Amino acid sequence: MHKFHVGQTVELAPNALRPLAPGPYEVRHLVPASDRDPSDPCYRIKSVDETYERVALQSELSPSNTILA
């Protein structure tokens, strides 16, 4: 079950293996849960500072109070 919805702004937790753009990300698409871990679905997210979308697990995201312009 997805916790976030399309258009919502979220923060992506830092990861030593993945450099991040600063600031909030917008949820662009909900990705169906896989057999790997149905309780941790994926999202396609995008930062205004990047030209591409990222895929992130729900466990890597938290709600953001920032509103994207």
N, CA, C and O atoms as CSV, one atom per row, in Angstrom:
chain,resi,resn,atom,element,x,y,z
A,1,MET,N,N,0.841,-1.181,0.000
A,1,MET,CA,C,0.000,0.000,0.000
A,1,MET,C,C,0.888,1.247,0.000
A,1,MET,O,O,1.784,1.378,0.834
A,2,HIS,N,N,0.638,2.143,-0.924
A,2,HIS,CA,C,1.425,3.365,-1.029
A,2,HIS,C,C,1.013,4.375,0.046
A,2,HIS,O,O,-0.174,4.590,0.294
A,3,LYS,N,N,1.995,4.972,0.661
A,3,LYS,CA,C,1.791,5.954,1.729
A,3,LYS,C,C,1.735,7.378,1.165
A,3,LYS,O,O,1.070,8.243,1.735
A,4,PHE,N,N,2.427,7.622,0.055
A,4,PHE,CA,C,2.482,8.943,-0.560
A,4,PHE,C,C,1.655,8.928,-1.848
A,4,PHE,O,O,1.375,7.861,-2.395
A,5,HIS,N,N,1.268,10.104,-2.326
A,5,HIS,CA,C,0.456,10.190,-3.539
A,5,HIS,C,C,1.165,11.039,-4.599
A,5,HIS,O,O,2.078,11.804,-4.289
A,6,VAL,N,N,0.735,10.893,-5.835
A,6,VAL,CA,C,1.311,11.644,-6.952
A,6,VAL,C,C,1.124,13.135,-6.689
A,6,VAL,O,O,0.035,13.583,-6.329
A,7,GLY,N,N,2.201,13.895,-6.876
A,7,GLY,CA,C,2.185,15.335,-6.661
A,7,GLY,C,C,2.653,15.750,-5.281
A,7,GLY,O,O,2.933,16.927,-5.059
A,8,GLN,N,N,2.746,14.817,-4.352
A,8,GLN,CA,C,3.194,15.133,-2.995
A,8,GLN,C,C,4.693,15.380,-2.984
A,8,GLN,O,O,5.428,14.756,-3.750
A,9,THR,N,N,5.158,16.288,-2.122
A,9,THR,CA,C,6.591,16.520,-1.980
A,9,THR,C,C,7.124,15.673,-0.832
A,9,THR,O,O,6.512,15.568,0.231
A,10,VAL,N,N,8.283,15.075,-1.082
A,10,VAL,CA,C,8.910,14.174,-0.121
A,10,VAL,C,C,10.398,14.484,-0.029
A,10,VAL,O,O,10.972,15.131,-0.905
A,11,GLU,N,N,11.001,14.015,1.037
A,11,GLU,CA,C,12.453,14.098,1.211
A,11,GLU,C,C,13.017,12.697,1.023
A,11,GLU,O,O,12.424,11.717,1.473
A,12,LEU,N,N,14.150,12.605,0.366
A,12,LEU,CA,C,14.831,11.335,0.121
A,12,LEU,C,C,15.995,11.205,1.090
A,12,LEU,O,O,16.839,12.096,1.179
A,13,ALA,N,N,16.038,10.099,1.812
A,13,ALA,CA,C,17.116,9.867,2.782
A,13,ALA,C,C,18.439,9.705,2.049
A,13,ALA,O,O,18.493,9.048,1.009
A,14,PRO,N,N,19.512,10.297,2.577
A,14,PRO,CA,C,20.824,10.146,1.936
A,14,PRO,C,C,21.313,8.702,2.000
A,14,PRO,O,O,20.975,7.941,2.907
A,15,ASN,N,N,22.115,8.359,1.007
A,15,ASN,CA,C,22.674,7.018,0.909
A,15,ASN,C,C,24.123,7.179,0.440
A,15,ASN,O,O,24.391,7.944,-0.487
A,16,ALA,N,N,25.041,6.477,1.062
A,16,ALA,CA,C,26.462,6.614,0.712
A,16,ALA,C,C,26.748,6.228,-0.738
A,16,ALA,O,O,27.727,6.697,-1.317
A,17,LEU,N,N,25.918,5.390,-1.323
A,17,LEU,CA,C,26.149,4.928,-2.690
A,17,LEU,C,C,25.457,5.784,-3.744
A,17,LEU,O,O,25.621,5.551,-4.941
A,18,ARG,N,N,24.680,6.778,-3.301
A,18,ARG,CA,C,23.879,7.546,-4.254
A,18,ARG,C,C,23.961,9.034,-3.917
A,18,ARG,O,O,23.458,9.450,-2.873
A,19,PRO,N,N,24.578,9.839,-4.771
A,19,PRO,CA,C,24.573,11.286,-4.538
A,19,PRO,C,C,23.163,11.845,-4.761
A,19,PRO,O,O,22.436,11.384,-5.642
A,20,LEU,N,N,22.792,12.833,-3.960
A,20,LEU,CA,C,21.449,13.391,-4.050
A,20,LEU,C,C,21.470,14.859,-4.413
A,20,LEU,O,O,22.388,15.592,-4.047
A,21,ALA,N,N,20.449,15.277,-5.136
A,21,ALA,CA,C,20.223,16.706,-5.344
A,21,ALA,C,C,19.625,17.250,-4.052
A,21,ALA,O,O,18.841,16.558,-3.402
A,22,PRO,N,N,19.973,18.459,-3.673
A,22,PRO,CA,C,19.413,19.019,-2.444
A,22,PRO,C,C,17.929,19.349,-2.608
A,22,PRO,O,O,17.438,19.552,-3.719
A,23,GLY,N,N,17.248,19.397,-1.503
A,23,GLY,CA,C,15.863,19.846,-1.526
A,23,GLY,C,C,14.855,18.738,-1.706
A,23,GLY,O,O,15.211,17.561,-1.775
A,24,PRO,N,N,13.593,19.119,-1.783
A,24,PRO,CA,C,12.522,18.125,-1.862
A,24,PRO,C,C,12.395,17.525,-3.265
A,24,PRO,O,O,12.925,18.041,-4.248
A,25,TYR,N,N,11.676,16.426,-3.302
A,25,TYR,CA,C,11.365,15.722,-4.537
A,25,TYR,C,C,9.856,15.649,-4.682
A,25,TYR,O,O,9.133,15.642,-3.686
A,26,GLU,N,N,9.380,15.596,-5.914
A,26,GLU,CA,C,7.954,15.433,-6.180
A,26,GLU,C,C,7.695,13.988,-6.585
A,26,GLU,O,O,8.427,13.429,-7.402
A,27,VAL,N,N,6.662,13.387,-6.018
A,27,VAL,CA,C,6.262,12.043,-6.422
A,27,VAL,C,C,5.613,12.161,-7.797
A,27,VAL,O,O,4.628,12.880,-7.964
A,28,ARG,N,N,6.168,11.452,-8.784
A,28,ARG,CA,C,5.665,11.509,-10.156
A,28,ARG,C,C,4.784,10.313,-10.514
A,28,ARG,O,O,3.772,10.460,-11.199
A,29,HIS,N,N,5.180,9.122,-10.042
A,29,HIS,CA,C,4.432,7.896,-10.368
A,29,HIS,C,C,4.515,6.942,-9.194
A,29,HIS,O,O,5.508,6.911,-8.466
A,30,LEU,N,N,3.450,6.160,-9.020
A,30,LEU,CA,C,3.458,5.075,-8.045
A,30,LEU,C,C,3.864,3.808,-8.789
A,30,LEU,O,O,3.297,3.491,-9.835
A,31,VAL,N,N,4.825,3.097,-8.262
A,31,VAL,CA,C,5.304,1.863,-8.878
A,31,VAL,C,C,4.686,0.703,-8.100
A,31,VAL,O,O,4.750,0.693,-6.871
A,32,PRO,N,N,4.093,-0.270,-8.782
A,32,PRO,CA,C,3.486,-1.392,-8.064
A,32,PRO,C,C,4.499,-2.109,-7.175
A,32,PRO,O,O,5.681,-2.209,-7.504
A,33,ALA,N,N,4.010,-2.597,-6.054
A,33,ALA,CA,C,4.866,-3.346,-5.125
A,33,ALA,C,C,5.348,-4.619,-5.811
A,33,ALA,O,O,4.620,-5.237,-6.588
A,34,SER,N,N,6.572,-4.995,-5.515
A,34,SER,CA,C,7.136,-6.204,-6.104
A,34,SER,C,C,7.038,-7.364,-5.123
A,34,SER,O,O,6.640,-7.186,-3.972
A,35,ASP,N,N,7.398,-8.525,-5.582
A,35,ASP,CA,C,7.426,-9.697,-4.709
A,35,ASP,C,C,8.570,-9.597,-3.708
A,35,ASP,O,O,8.565,-10.284,-2.686
A,36,ARG,N,N,9.550,-8.744,-3.998
A,36,ARG,CA,C,10.709,-8.572,-3.114
A,36,ARG,C,C,10.256,-8.173,-1.718
A,36,ARG,O,O,10.648,-8.798,-0.732
A,37,ASP,N,N,9.434,-7.138,-1.631
A,37,ASP,CA,C,8.920,-6.678,-0.338
A,37,ASP,C,C,7.621,-5.911,-0.585
A,37,ASP,O,O,7.659,-4.699,-0.798
A,38,PRO,N,N,6.490,-6.582,-0.561
A,38,PRO,CA,C,5.223,-5.912,-0.867
A,38,PRO,C,C,4.859,-4.793,0.108
A,38,PRO,O,O,4.006,-3.962,-0.205
A,39,SER,N,N,5.486,-4.758,1.278
A,39,SER,CA,C,5.173,-3.709,2.250
A,39,SER,C,C,6.029,-2.455,2.048
A,39,SER,O,O,5.871,-1.480,2.783
A,40,ASP,N,N,6.933,-2.468,1.063
A,40,ASP,CA,C,7.811,-1.325,0.793
A,40,ASP,C,C,7.770,-0.990,-0.700
A,40,ASP,O,O,8.732,-1.256,-1.420
A,41,PRO,N,N,6.653,-0.402,-1.171
A,41,PRO,CA,C,6.527,-0.111,-2.606
A,41,PRO,C,C,7.486,0.992,-3.054
A,41,PRO,O,O,8.071,1.697,-2.232
A,42,CYS,N,N,7.635,1.124,-4.357
A,42,CYS,CA,C,8.535,2.112,-4.954
A,42,CYS,C,C,7.755,3.286,-5.528
A,42,CYS,O,O,6.552,3.213,-5.782
A,43,TYR,N,N,8.496,4.367,-5.719
A,43,TYR,CA,C,7.955,5.590,-6.311
A,43,TYR,C,C,8.956,6.119,-7.325
A,43,TYR,O,O,10.163,5.934,-7.172
A,44,ARG,N,N,8.447,6.781,-8.368
A,44,ARG,CA,C,9.308,7.571,-9.251
A,44,ARG,C,C,9.200,8.993,-8.745
A,44,ARG,O,O,8.105,9.544,-8.633
A,45,ILE,N,N,10.344,9.582,-8.442
A,45,ILE,CA,C,10.384,10.927,-7.873
A,45,ILE,C,C,11.310,11.807,-8.698
A,45,ILE,O,O,12.189,11.310,-9.403
A,46,LYS,N,N,11.107,13.125,-8.608
A,46,LYS,CA,C,11.943,14.052,-9.372
A,46,LYS,C,C,12.207,15.305,-8.567
A,46,LYS,O,O,11.310,15.855,-7.929
A,47,SER,N,N,13.459,15.748,-8.607
A,47,SER,CA,C,13.870,17.017,-8.014
A,47,SER,C,C,13.832,18.087,-9.097
A,47,SER,O,O,14.082,17.800,-10.268
A,48,VAL,N,N,13.520,19.314,-8.711
A,48,VAL,CA,C,13.544,20.400,-9.695
A,48,VAL,C,C,14.971,20.691,-10.144
A,48,VAL,O,O,15.175,21.329,-11.177
A,49,ASP,N,N,15.970,20.227,-9.373
A,49,ASP,CA,C,17.379,20.465,-9.709
A,49,ASP,C,C,17.980,19.382,-10.605
A,49,ASP,O,O,19.159,19.455,-10.951
A,50,GLU,N,N,17.195,18.390,-10.980
A,50,GLU,CA,C,17.696,17.306,-11.840
A,50,GLU,C,C,16.810,17.182,-13.066
A,50,GLU,O,O,15.634,17.545,-13.032
A,51,THR,N,N,17.378,16.666,-14.152
A,51,THR,CA,C,16.616,16.515,-15.397
A,51,THR,C,C,15.997,15.131,-15.536
A,51,THR,O,O,15.295,14.866,-16.512
A,52,TYR,N,N,16.243,14.255,-14.583
A,52,TYR,CA,C,15.759,12.881,-14.673
A,52,TYR,C,C,14.996,12.504,-13.406
A,52,TYR,O,O,15.105,13.166,-12.374
A,53,GLU,N,N,14.222,11.426,-13.512
A,53,GLU,CA,C,13.500,10.891,-12.364
A,53,GLU,C,C,14.335,9.807,-11.699
A,53,GLU,O,O,15.184,9.181,-12.334
A,54,ARG,N,N,14.086,9.597,-10.430
A,54,ARG,CA,C,14.726,8.527,-9.664
A,54,ARG,C,C,13.643,7.550,-9.212
A,54,ARG,O,O,12.463,7.896,-9.167
A,55,VAL,N,N,14.049,6.345,-8.883
A,55,VAL,CA,C,13.167,5.366,-8.260
A,55,VAL,C,C,13.631,5.215,-6.823
A,55,VAL,O,O,14.817,5.013,-6.563
A,56,ALA,N,N,12.689,5.312,-5.886
A,56,ALA,CA,C,13.030,5.209,-4.468
A,56,ALA,C,C,12.015,4.328,-3.758
A,56,ALA,O,O,10.836,4.304,-4.112
A,57,LEU,N,N,12.486,3.612,-2.762
A,57,LEU,CA,C,11.616,2.803,-1.917
A,57,LEU,C,C,10.868,3.710,-0.947
A,57,LEU,O,O,11.359,4.775,-0.572
A,58,GLN,N,N,9.697,3.285,-0.553
A,58,GLN,CA,C,8.915,4.052,0.413
A,58,GLN,C,C,9.684,4.257,1.719
A,58,GLN,O,O,9.575,5.309,2.350
A,59,SER,N,N,10.458,3.256,2.119
A,59,SER,CA,C,11.225,3.342,3.362
A,59,SER,C,C,12.330,4.401,3.295
A,59,SER,O,O,12.867,4.795,4.331
A,60,GLU,N,N,12.676,4.868,2.085
A,60,GLU,CA,C,13.706,5.900,1.917
A,60,GLU,C,C,13.122,7.311,1.891
A,60,GLU,O,O,13.864,8.291,1.830
A,61,LEU,N,N,11.807,7.414,1.938
A,61,LEU,CA,C,11.133,8.702,1.789
A,61,LEU,C,C,10.465,9.138,3.084
A,61,LEU,O,O,10.077,8.316,3.914
A,62,SER,N,N,10.340,10.454,3.235
A,62,SER,CA,C,9.583,11.022,4.349
A,62,SER,C,C,8.826,12.235,3.806
A,62,SER,O,O,9.247,12.834,2.816
A,63,PRO,N,N,7.721,12.597,4.441
A,63,PRO,CA,C,6.953,13.747,3.963
A,63,PRO,C,C,7.773,15.042,4.073
A,63,PRO,O,O,8.614,15.179,4.961
A,64,SER,N,N,7.522,15.970,3.174
A,64,SER,CA,C,8.198,17.268,3.186
A,64,SER,C,C,7.151,18.361,3.370
A,64,SER,O,O,6.028,18.240,2.881
A,65,ASN,N,N,7.517,19.411,4.064
A,65,ASN,CA,C,6.624,20.562,4.230
A,65,ASN,C,C,6.833,21.602,3.145
A,65,ASN,O,O,6.120,22.604,3.098
A,66,THR,N,N,7.809,21.369,2.269
A,66,THR,CA,C,8.127,22.308,1.199
A,66,THR,C,C,7.123,22.176,0.066
A,66,THR,O,O,6.726,21.067,-0.292
A,67,ILE,N,N,6.712,23.310,-0.501
A,67,ILE,CA,C,5.827,23.309,-1.666
A,67,ILE,C,C,6.659,23.656,-2.877
A,67,ILE,O,O,7.341,24.681,-2.896
A,68,LEU,N,N,6.606,22.801,-3.898
A,68,LEU,CA,C,7.380,23.050,-5.118
A,68,LEU,C,C,6.635,24.040,-6.006
A,68,LEU,O,O,5.409,24.001,-6.106
A,69,ALA,N,N,7.379,24.916,-6.640
A,69,ALA,CA,C,6.774,25.925,-7.519
A,69,ALA,C,C,6.572,25.400,-8.911
A,69,ALA,O,O,6.074,26.120,-9.776
